[in-house]
Amino acid sequence: MSPREQSQPKPEKSSSDPDQLREEIEETREELGETVEALSEKADVKAQAKEKADEVKAQAQARAGAVTQQAQQNRTPLIAGGVVLLLLVLWLIRRD
């Protein structure tokens, strides 16, 4: 349903019964309250940015945890990389 369709009043039978009118008014108030709440959430850019930052942070922490766990389980590539780096540094120092 498009926003324009949502904003148009629903065709309902008018009732002269006061209880029915009160019920319709209460329903309309609830719908209006939900609409205002939804609009205020959309307009709250700061809260949206914080939610997105929290989401990205959680993803980064999960990835870091997975990498850490993998490195702890398989240290051979890590050790080999360190040795290669050490040899490269030594070679650069001796070259000068």
N, C-alpha and C positions, 0 to 999 in steps of 0.2 A: 504494500500500500504506500503510495507516495505521500510526502509531507502535506501536500495540498489536500489530498483526500482525507488525511487524518485530522486536519484542522477544520474541516467542514463539519457542521453539526449533523448528527445522525437524524434522519427523519423518524420521528416517533409520534405516536398518537398522543395528542394533548389530552390530559385528564383533568377533570375538575375536582377529583378526589384529593383532598389535602395530604393524605398519607402517601399516595402515589407521587404527588409532586415533591414531597419531602425526600422520598427515596430517590427520585430522579436528580434532585439537587445534590444529594449526598454522593451519588455516583459521579456526577459531573465534577464535584469538588475533588474526589479521589483521583479522577483522570487528570484534572488540572494539576494536582499536587505531583503526580507521577511525571507529567510533562515538564513542570518546573524543575524537578529533581534531575531529570535527564539532561535538560538544557544547562543546568548549573554544572553538572559533571563534564559536559562537553566544553564549557567555557573555562574550566579550571585547568589551564595549561600547566601550571606549576605542579599540580598533582599528577597529571599525565606524564610529565617529564620525570618526576620522581619514580613513578611506577615503571617506566621504561628503563631508567637507570638501575633500579633494583633488579629488574629482569635480566639485563645485560650482566650485571655484577654476579648474579646467581649462575648464569651460564658460564662466565669466566671461571668462577670458583669450581664448578663441576669439571670443566676441562682441565684446570690446573690439578685438581685432585686425581683425575684419570692419568695425566702425564706423570705425576709424582708416583702414583702406584705402579705404573708401568716401569718407571726408572728403578724403583726399588726391587721389582721382580726380576729385571734383566739389566744388571749393571755392566755387562761386558761392553756394549756399544758406548756407554758413558765413559768407561775407563779407557777404551781405545781412542775416543775423541779427545780425552785429556792428554793422552800420550802424544797424539799427533800434534796437538796444540803446543805442548811443551817442546817437542822436537822442532817445530816451526819457529818458536821464539828463540831457542838456542841457535838455530841456523842463522837467523837474522842478526843475532848478537855477534856471532863469530864472523859473519860476512863483512862487517864493518871493520 
